[in-house]
Every structure is written in structure tokens, then in C-alpha cells.
Amino acid sequence: MIKNIFAACAVVCTSGLAMAQMTPVGSWHTIDDETKEVKSEVQIVENGGVLTGKVTKLLRKGAKQDAVCDKCSDDRKDKPVLGLEIIRGAKKAEGKEVWEDGKILDPEKGSTYTLRLTPIEGGKKLEVRGS
């Protein structure tokens, strides 16, 4: 299991605004795998069949609202975490309710992982896998 939401294993996000749906599109609360506390809210949108996701709220107790991705090495280096695009390029797998081939960024570590998103529990939760 992972130590935080953006690390290299499974994590489940709960729907903030998205009602039961079988798509990752919507607002999702990220949950810290160790503490089980809500960390942030991520808004996932679809454009031309490709998903992207941005951090829209930092919800963890004591979160620095002005935190930047100082460990990032790409175009997101030193950009504010709030509003940061952390999901890029995920596409729906043919014939499945799975979105893959994208990337997810862990802004705390500056690491990017291959992404797989799977709506579960009738779309009430979103399983996020990074490897």
C-alpha cells in the first residue's frame, strides 16, 4: 500500500461532487492511505477523450496553501500545488471502465508514475494506481 495518495500503489478517492458514475470525471477527495484523512480535492476533466486532473483544494490539516512543487523536474517545477495539473493523458481502455496510459504526479516527491483509474462501487469511489 502507499504512504500517500500519489505514490506507487492503489489508493481510493471518494467522490466530492461527482454522483455515482462510471467515469473518473468529477471532483474527488484524495485520502491519505496511512492516516485515512482527506488530503486534497482533485478535479478531473475530459477533453477529446483524454483526462487531466488538477488540485483544486488542499484539505489536509496544516496544509500550506502556498506550497509549491519544488521537487518537480518538468514544466511544473516551482508551480503552486493548488491548481497544479497532476493527472495527464489518461484514456479509456477499449471495452473497459478503466482509464490508463496517463501519468500522475506526486507533488510532494516530484515523482511521476504511470496511471490507471478505475471507478468502483458503482462509481462512488475511484481507485487510483500509479506505478
Order of alpha helices (4+ residues) and beta strands (2+ residues): beta-beta-beta-beta-beta-beta-beta-beta
